[in-house]
Amino acid sequence: MLDKIKEVIEPILKQEGVELVDLVFRREAGRQVLRLLVDRQGGIMLSDCVKLNEGIIRELDKGSVINEDYTLEVDSPGVDRWFSSERDYERARGRMVRVTLNEAILDKKEYIGRLREVLEDHIKIDAKKKGIIEIPFKKVVRARQEVEF
């Protein structure tokens, strides 16, 4: 069913210049919930989510894709979500990130810095006081974007 849902919503997302980050359809608290996490360069605003919600629900209902009552939630991934794919790193390029490692690099197992490059097998971050640090993906336990003030 998720493939059929993606087929219907992808043109809408593309038209709005939005990328699908995650798609979940499951029962929660006794009801079916279709949850889309979407993002784009520069971020997603609440008004974007409302517009997408309206367009997506109209297309899903028109095509009778989901044959039961459901709730549609369109949201941004949020900055506190742990990265789950290389694409998450790509979206965070140029932003501050927190990276936790399974073994130390330069005597530290956690770095906060600006994500400068995303390469095939590693990332480069500009960490305060340490400069550019190359971190292999195989050493990353988890990573996420940090809030900048």
Backbone torsions as a table, in degrees:
resi	resn	phi	psi	omega
1	MET	NA	-35.8	-178.8
2	LEU	-60.9	-37.3	178.5
3	ASP	-63.3	-40.8	179.1
4	LYS	-66.4	-40.1	177.5
5	ILE	-62.5	-46.8	178.7
6	LYS	-58.4	-41.5	-179.9
7	GLU	-58.7	-38.4	-179.0
8	VAL	-76.4	-39.4	-172.9
9	ILE	-87.1	-24.4	-176.9
10	GLU	-54.7	-44.7	178.7
11	PRO	-61.1	-35.1	178.7
12	ILE	-66.6	-45.9	179.9
13	LEU	-62.5	-44.4	-179.7
14	LYS	-61.8	-43.2	179.7
15	GLN	-59.8	-34.7	-178.9
16	GLU	-90.7	-0.1	179.3
17	GLY	70.5	34.5	-174.7
18	VAL	-117.1	144.4	179.2
19	GLU	-107.4	136.8	175.7
20	LEU	-78.8	120.7	-179.9
21	VAL	-93.6	-41.2	-179.3
22	ASP	-155.3	150.6	179.8
23	LEU	-140.2	123.7	-178.8
24	VAL	-132.5	135.0	174.1
25	PHE	-131.8	110.0	-176.5
26	ARG	-157.0	165.7	177.9
27	ARG	-82.9	128.6	177.7
28	GLU	-136.7	125.0	178.2
29	ALA	51.8	42.0	175.0
30	GLY	80.7	7.6	179.3
31	ARG	-134.8	154.5	176.6
32	GLN	-82.3	132.4	-179.6
33	VAL	-125.8	128.5	172.2
34	LEU	-106.1	113.4	-175.6
35	ARG	-116.0	124.2	176.4
36	LEU	-114.5	130.0	169.9
37	LEU	-105.9	125.5	-175.9
38	VAL	-128.9	154.7	-180.0
39	ASP	-152.6	165.2	173.1
40	ARG	-156.3	163.2	177.0
41	GLN	-56.0	128.2	-178.3
42	GLY	93.1	-10.3	175.1
43	GLY	94.5	171.9	-177.3
44	ILE	-113.2	136.2	177.3
45	MET	-102.3	161.5	177.6
46	LEU	-57.2	-40.8	179.8
47	SER	-62.3	-33.4	175.9
48	ASP	-64.6	-43.5	-179.8
49	CYS	-63.5	-41.0	179.1
50	VAL	-63.0	-47.2	-179.5
51	LYS	-61.9	-44.8	178.6
52	LEU	-63.6	-42.8	179.7
53	ASN	-56.7	-47.3	-178.7
54	GLU	-62.8	-45.5	-178.9
55	GLY	-68.0	-40.3	-178.0
56	ILE	-69.2	-45.8	-178.8
57	ILE	-64.1	-36.1	178.0
58	ARG	-62.5	-45.6	-178.6
59	GLU	-70.4	-40.1	179.2
60	LEU	-65.1	-42.4	-180.0
61	ASP	-69.5	-37.9	179.5
62	LYS	-63.2	-40.1	-177.7
63	GLY	-88.8	2.6	-178.6
64	SER	48.7	45.9	-178.6
65	VAL	-73.1	-41.1	-179.2
66	ILE	-112.2	118.8	-173.4
67	ASN	-98.1	35.5	176.1
68	GLU	-153.2	165.2	177.7
69	ASP	-65.6	140.3	179.1
70	TYR	-152.7	163.1	175.1
71	THR	-112.9	130.4	177.6
72	LEU	-99.6	128.8	175.6
73	GLU	-123.6	122.3	175.4
74	VAL	-114.9	125.5	-173.9
75	ASP	-147.1	165.7	173.6
76	SER	-86.7	158.5	-179.9
77	PRO	-64.4	-25.5	-177.1
78	GLY	79.5	153.9	-176.7
79	VAL	-81.2	-15.3	-177.2
80	ASP	-92.9	5.5	-180.0
81	ARG	-82.4	132.5	177.7
82	TRP	-68.6	140.6	179.1
83	PHE	-64.0	140.7	179.1
84	SER	-124.1	-4.5	-179.7
85	SER	-151.0	165.6	176.9
86	GLU	-61.4	-32.4	179.4
87	ARG	-61.4	-32.8	176.2
88	ASP	-61.1	-40.0	177.4
89	TYR	-65.2	-42.5	179.5
90	GLU	-58.9	-43.8	-179.9
91	ARG	-64.9	-28.9	-176.6
92	ALA	-89.5	-0.1	-179.3
93	ARG	-55.0	132.2	-179.4
94	GLY	88.1	-7.1	-179.1
95	ARG	-105.9	165.6	176.8
96	MET	-76.1	136.1	178.9
97	VAL	-133.0	157.0	172.7
98	ARG	-114.2	127.0	-178.3
99	VAL	-125.0	123.7	177.3
100	THR	-105.8	133.7	-173.1
101	LEU	-111.2	156.9	176.2
102	ASN	-86.0	-14.0	172.4
103	GLU	-150.2	152.2	-172.5
104	ALA	-68.0	144.7	167.6
105	ILE	-121.2	123.3	-175.9
106	LEU	53.7	43.9	175.5
107	ASP	67.9	17.0	177.3
108	LYS	-131.9	144.3	177.7
109	LYS	-107.5	3.9	176.6
110	GLU	-147.9	135.9	178.4
111	TYR	-130.9	144.3	169.4
112	ILE	-120.9	126.1	-179.1
113	GLY	-170.1	174.5	179.5
114	ARG	-81.5	126.2	179.9
115	LEU	-74.1	112.9	-175.9
116	ARG	-95.0	-42.0	-177.2
117	GLU	-142.3	148.2	173.0
118	VAL	-122.9	111.9	-177.8
119	LEU	-110.7	-179.7	-174.4
120	GLU	-58.2	-42.7	-175.3
121	ASP	-124.0	4.6	178.7
122	HIS	-159.0	169.1	174.9
123	ILE	-120.1	161.6	174.0
124	LYS	-122.9	125.4	175.8
125	ILE	-121.2	149.8	177.3
126	ASP	-98.8	98.9	-176.6
127	ALA	-94.0	136.4	178.4
128	LYS	-55.8	137.3	177.4
129	LYS	69.7	-15.3	-178.9
130	LYS	-109.7	-18.3	-177.8
131	GLY	80.2	-152.8	-178.0
132	ILE	-77.1	124.2	178.8
133	ILE	-115.0	129.0	174.8
134	GLU	-93.9	125.6	-176.4
135	ILE	-123.4	113.5	177.2
136	PRO	-67.5	140.4	178.5
137	PHE	-56.2	-33.5	-177.6
138	LYS	-66.2	-15.8	177.5
139	LYS	-96.4	-7.6	-177.2
140	VAL	-82.0	121.3	173.6
141	VAL	-83.4	-45.8	177.4
142	ARG	-161.7	157.3	178.9
143	ALA	-151.3	151.7	176.2
144	ARG	-157.8	163.3	176.7
145	GLN	-74.7	144.9	176.3
146	GLU	-102.6	149.5	176.7
147	VAL	-78.4	131.8	177.2
148	GLU	-105.8	136.6	177.7
149	PHE	-110.5	NA	NA
